[in-house]
Amino acid sequence: MTERKPPGVPFESWVDKQIRDAQGRGEFDRLPGAGAPLPTELETAYDELWWVRRKMAREGLSVLPPALALRKEAEDALAAARAAPSERIARKIIEDVNVKIRDMMFKPPPGPPLGKKPYDVEEVVREWRQRRAAAHGDGPGSAA
């Protein structure tokens, strides 16, 4: 809504017109939560930061300590390397996450310890080759 209420027009009728116009343009169609019941006070305790939590959930953000966030990233990287379309990509994924793991090992952040050591790139690539050969029926030595 960019226009201002014209002088002399009652506020209520101006607002009603703005709403009707927006409905006509479909601006209320497919809004998040449409058709879902509103939470009641009985279902949820009051949380002053409810809007922060909802925004973070919408944006896919989390508030994990750095070591836990890197632990999750390392596990995701290992899974991504195992599913990589080529050996070069698998190797790059593991090498990149190893840099972050080594940095955290030598410069520990506050919070719980990482509990991870760098992956053996050759071992991960060897596993990648075996999985690829099993999935595609490739013979030995068919690395990309």
Long-range contacts (C-beta under 8 A, 24 or more apart in sequence): 65-109, 65-110, 65-111, 65-112, 66-104, 66-109, 66-110, 66-111, 67-104, 67-108, 67-109, 67-111, 67-112, 67-113, 67-114, 67-115, 68-111, 68-112, 70-100, 70-101, 70-104, 70-114, 70-116, 71-114, 71-115, 71-116, 73-97, 73-100, 74-100, 74-101, 74-116, 74-119, 78-119, 78-124, 81-124, 81-128, 82-124, 82-127, 82-128, 82-131, 84-128, 85-144, 86-144, 87-125, 87-128, 87-129, 87-143, 87-144, 88-144, 90-124, 90-125, 90-128, 91-121, 91-125, 94-119, 94-121, 94-124, 94-125, 95-121
